[in-house]
Amino acid sequence: MTSLTLADRSSVARLSHAVGLDRLFAFIETGHRRACAVLLLVSLACFLPGFVSLQPMDRDEPRFAQASKQMLETGDFVDIRFQDEARHKKPIGIYWLQSATVAAAEGLGVPEARATIAVYRLPSLVGALATVLLTYWAALAFAGRRVAFVSALLMATSVILMAEARLAKTDAVLAACSVGAMGGLARAYLQRELARLPAGTALGFWIAISLGILVKGPMIVMFAGFAAVVLSVRERSARWLLALRPGFGLLLTLALVAPWFVAILAKSGGAFFKASVGQDLVGKVGTAQVQHWAPPGTYLLVFFGTFWPGAILAAIAVPFAWINRREDAVAFTIAWVVPSWIVFEAVPTKLPHYVMPLYPAIAVLTAIAIARGFVGPHRPLARISTLLLPGIPLAAAIGLAVAAWTLDGTLPVAGTAVTLAAALVGLFAWRAFLRGEVWRTALVGAGASVLFVTGVLGLTQPVLRSLKLSPRLAEVSRGLDCPAPAIATVGYREPSLVFLTRTDLDMLDTGEDAAAFLGDGPCRLVFVERRFEDAFQAAAAGLPVRPALVTRVAGFNINGGRRLDIGAYMVRP
């Protein structure tokens, strides 16, 4: 009798869970506006923690931001420069977006907008939000609102998009352009019985292509081009592409893209194309750049971290893609992902964000597989592998606590507690999966992601002072009793220090150079890393005025992977 009662209670509980879930989805699926509003709220909860407090992340982010700042300082919105060095790696798009955002912030009275990295991050935040909403829109070409909502939710809560939303770089904006273009391409293919798509869909496709080219060159053409070729081979015809009005679209793209490329060609004398194509692009294909080499298969491995919490559900859905590869919707997602993924795995230079524009297709395919009942505890190894849901935040909580204690001698109590709470919620998601409640698993996993990013970036990151060398050095320079000091550095050459101090920051090579810099005039400040200090002191002994040690700043340089001890020296007027 007791066992029967327990069984009855279990059945009632499961029925209650199912009814509650159905009511939640019914609320969300009432209309597109409601679904998009919920997605925006979840996205902001994922993207905003740490958005302001996170220091400029060396090295790419401050290089982008500094180049945009220099456009405002010089009034030159064609050439791209970091200090005196030409930065001819990426096209102009992100620099225009960042400089326009900063100019608008200044117009609204935001104090020190040009030295505030959060202002430069706003285009990335908007790009990440657009990526989520456009994933929802793109998924509607494949299935109904529930699938579209969960697809977008998987993107919003993914680790990689949460990271790129708060970095002033190209990748979040490129992801938005890419999913916008692929959503249009999907409609052209899946509705190919129509002679023409709505004008707005075709126009949106070509605008997305144009903006993607201005942001990151040929990448978006590769994504759309590979998919179009594969699907045309599948159909033995490319006529379905005519629905996108390619004649008009190519002319529009040329009109939007060509003016800046012509201007930079005239200004740089071809140096931009030599550097961006001949060095940056070809260099990534031929050799691993800036120590970012990794073997083929790396993206598959890191996917389980970068697409958490949806990654393990996506992995379980892989056989579904193969089994149903003849279906048009599944074939499109395969054509979207596989050819470009193979290229990225083959190229020696690898960074996790390179494959992010392919993740919306994976999210859509995963949601479709869930909707058809393919993903569940009955799949091989699914019960064990889904322990990643609580496992990743648990590992992060332990790792960050150890790092904080090792580097700063402190424990981030609040951040650790919230990250552990994310692990607990992840455990609930895992239990829901074991019961076969996969939709619930996706929703609860999203909740775990919100707690995870809040704990890691919102609460733990701000207290890791050892990782904030550049902000602390910039604070020293602003606290001097000497107005607008000339500043130099030796032994610590991170771009974030340039962005946070001044464009004409001198990057010196030796301790003797540092002493000579101080001897060139009054009101000067130099940062000297410990390795160069003996040579600096020996050379400074011969100066008419002995340099004064203002303070020391010790910390850990993430890029170099080592501790640094930097002395700040000054000659007062």
Disulfide bonds with the S-S distance in Angstrom:
Cys482-Cys523 1.46
